[in-house]
Amino acid sequence: MILIADSGSTKVDWAYFTPNGEVGRLKTMGINPAHVSDEAIVAVLSGEIL
């Protein structure tokens, strides 16, 4: 799988591509690593992406 993120402080636009040709797009809350803890980033990825 390929996962691409266009991230800012207010939102993240995600695109993914699977080996079988599936393509998808998602939006999540913003992730700014300068202002968000590692744990918060993992929580967003686990809760909203996976």
N, CA and C atoms as an extended XYZ file, in Angstrom:
150
Properties=species:S:1:pos:R:3:atomname:S:1:resname:S:1:resid:I:1 pbc="F F F"
N         0.842       -1.176        0.000 N   MET     1
C         0.000        0.000        0.000 CA  MET     1
C         0.884        1.235        0.000 C   MET     1
N         0.447        2.222       -0.725 N   ILE     2
C         1.101        3.530       -0.714 CA  ILE     2
C         0.123        4.501       -0.060 C   ILE     2
N         0.610        5.266        0.910 N   LEU     3
C        -0.206        6.244        1.621 CA  LEU     3
C         0.460        7.604        1.490 C   LEU     3
N        -0.292        8.584        0.986 N   ILE     4
C         0.227        9.940        0.784 CA  ILE     4
C        -0.605       10.896        1.631 C   ILE     4
N         0.069       11.829        2.310 N   ALA     5
C        -0.620       12.807        3.149 CA  ALA     5
C        -0.220       14.217        2.746 C   ALA     5
N        -1.225       15.095        2.639 N   ASP     6
C        -1.013       16.531        2.454 CA  ASP     6
C        -1.518       17.164        3.744 C   ASP     6
N        -0.584       17.511        4.636 N   SER     7
C        -0.943       17.861        6.001 CA  SER     7
C        -0.722       19.330        6.313 C   SER     7
N        -1.634       19.851        7.118 N   GLY     8
C        -1.509       21.185        7.674 CA  GLY     8
C        -2.004       21.151        9.110 C   GLY     8
N        -2.092       22.295        9.736 N   SER     9
C        -2.502       22.345       11.141 CA  SER     9
C        -3.995       22.099       11.333 C   SER     9
N        -4.809       22.319       10.295 N   THR    10
C        -6.254       22.179       10.462 CA  THR    10
C        -6.830       20.898        9.879 C   THR    10
N        -6.190       20.338        8.830 N   LYS    11
C        -6.703       19.103        8.245 CA  LYS    11
C        -5.597       18.387        7.488 C   LYS    11
N        -5.833       17.094        7.247 N   VAL    12
C        -4.922       16.292        6.433 CA  VAL    12
C        -5.751       15.616        5.351 C   VAL    12
N        -5.344       15.765        4.111 N   ASP    13
C        -5.946       15.036        3.003 CA  ASP    13
C        -5.061       13.833        2.722 C   ASP    13
N        -5.655       12.639        2.716 N   TRP    14
C        -4.935       11.394        2.516 CA  TRP    14
C        -5.368       10.761        1.199 C   TRP    14
N        -4.448       10.098        0.541 N   ALA    15
C        -4.756        9.257       -0.620 CA  ALA    15
C        -4.021        7.943       -0.428 C   ALA    15
N        -4.682        6.842       -0.785 N   TYR    16
C        -4.009        5.549       -0.682 CA  TYR    16
C        -4.221        4.744       -1.960 C   TYR    16
N        -3.252        3.898       -2.221 N   PHE    17
C        -3.249        3.051       -3.403 CA  PHE    17
C        -2.830        1.652       -2.960 C   PHE    17
N        -3.668        0.656       -3.224 N   THR    18
C        -3.351       -0.713       -2.824 CA  THR    18
C        -2.762       -1.479       -4.005 C   THR    18
N        -2.078       -2.583       -3.736 N   PRO    19
C        -1.493       -3.378       -4.820 CA  PRO    19
C        -2.528       -3.917       -5.814 C   PRO    19
N        -3.787       -4.095       -5.371 N   ASN    20
C        -4.810       -4.610       -6.286 CA  ASN    20
C        -5.527       -3.509       -7.064 C   ASN    20
N        -5.037       -2.267       -6.968 N   GLY    21
C        -5.575       -1.166       -7.761 CA  GLY    21
C        -6.616       -0.309       -7.076 C   GLY    21
N        -6.939       -0.609       -5.831 N   GLU    22
C        -7.907        0.212       -5.105 CA  GLU    22
C        -7.286        1.570       -4.790 C   GLU    22
N        -8.088        2.613       -4.986 N   VAL    23
C        -7.648        3.979       -4.703 CA  VAL    23
C        -8.685        4.607       -3.786 C   VAL    23
N        -8.228        5.344       -2.781 N   GLY    24
C        -9.162        5.994       -1.878 CA  GLY    24
C        -8.619        7.311       -1.366 C   GLY    24
N        -9.541        8.122       -0.854 N   ARG    25
C        -9.180        9.415       -0.265 CA  ARG    25
C        -9.903        9.563        1.064 C   ARG    25
N        -9.215       10.198        2.011 N   LEU    26
C        -9.762       10.443        3.345 CA  LEU    26
C        -9.352       11.825        3.809 C   LEU    26
N       -10.076       12.348        4.801 N   LYS    27
C        -9.684       13.588        5.475 CA  LYS    27
C        -9.704       13.324        6.967 C   LYS    27
N        -8.725       13.880        7.668 N   THR    28
C        -8.685       13.783        9.124 CA  THR    28
C        -8.370       15.158        9.696 C   THR    28
N        -8.403       15.216       11.020 N   MET    29
C        -7.991       16.455       11.684 CA  MET    29
C        -6.529       16.740       11.347 C   MET    29
N        -6.117       17.967       11.510 N   GLY    30
C        -4.747       18.357       11.206 CA  GLY    30
C        -3.726       17.740       12.142 C   GLY    30
N        -2.546       17.519       11.603 N   ILE    31
C        -1.438       16.968       12.387 CA  ILE    31
C        -0.223       17.854       12.141 C   ILE    31
N         0.122       18.658       13.121 N   ASN    32
C         1.321       19.483       13.036 CA  ASN    32
C         2.297       18.958       14.080 C   ASN    32
N         3.345       18.230       13.658 N   PRO    33
C         4.239       17.603       14.625 CA  PRO    33
C         4.954       18.581       15.553 C   PRO    33
N         4.984       19.855       15.194 N   ALA    34
C         5.601       20.846       16.071 CA  ALA    34
C         4.699       21.167       17.270 C   ALA    34
N         3.391       20.861       17.138 N   HIS    35
C         2.433       21.219       18.186 CA  HIS    35
C         1.649       20.037       18.739 C   HIS    35
N         1.834       18.856       18.153 N   VAL    36
C         1.067       17.679       18.558 CA  VAL    36
C         2.040       16.600       19.019 C   VAL    36
N         1.693       15.920       20.103 N   SER    37
C         2.572       14.870       20.632 CA  SER    37
C         2.567       13.641       19.721 C   SER    37
N         3.590       12.821       19.870 N   ASP    38
C         3.665       11.565       19.115 CA  ASP    38
C         2.438       10.700       19.395 C   ASP    38
N         2.006       10.673       20.646 N   GLU    39
C         0.856        9.865       21.028 CA  GLU    39
C        -0.411       10.345       20.325 C   GLU    39
N        -0.582       11.654       20.199 N   ALA    40
C        -1.757       12.195       19.516 CA  ALA    40
C        -1.731       11.855       18.029 C   ALA    40
N        -0.552       11.877       17.424 N   ILE    41
C        -0.429       11.505       16.013 CA  ILE    41
C        -0.811       10.043       15.827 C   ILE    41
N        -0.304        9.175       16.686 N   VAL    42
C        -0.638        7.749       16.605 CA  VAL    42
C        -2.142        7.550       16.800 C   VAL    42
N        -2.753        8.292       17.716 N   ALA    43
C        -4.189        8.167       17.962 CA  ALA    43
C        -4.991        8.551       16.722 C   ALA    43
N        -4.600        9.620       16.040 N   VAL    44
C        -5.293       10.025       14.815 CA  VAL    44
C        -5.144        8.947       13.752 C   VAL    44
N        -3.927        8.472       13.557 N   LEU    45
C        -3.696        7.452       12.534 CA  LEU    45
C        -4.437        6.161       12.857 C   LEU    45
N        -4.429        5.754       14.109 N   SER    46
C        -5.095        4.510       14.505 CA  SER    46
C        -6.616        4.638       14.453 C   SER    46
N        -7.118        5.776       14.892 N   GLY    47
C        -8.564        5.947       14.985 CA  GLY    47
C        -9.247        6.352       13.700 C   GLY    47
N        -8.580        7.097       12.858 N   GLU    48
C        -9.233        7.638       11.677 CA  GLU    48
C        -8.758        7.028       10.369 C   GLU    48
N        -7.576        6.464       10.346 N   ILE    49
C        -7.037        5.917        9.100 CA  ILE    49
C        -7.129        4.399        9.072 C   ILE    49
N        -6.675        3.739       10.119 N   LEU    50
C        -6.582        2.270       10.098 CA  LEU    50
C        -7.885        1.596       10.440 C   LEU    50
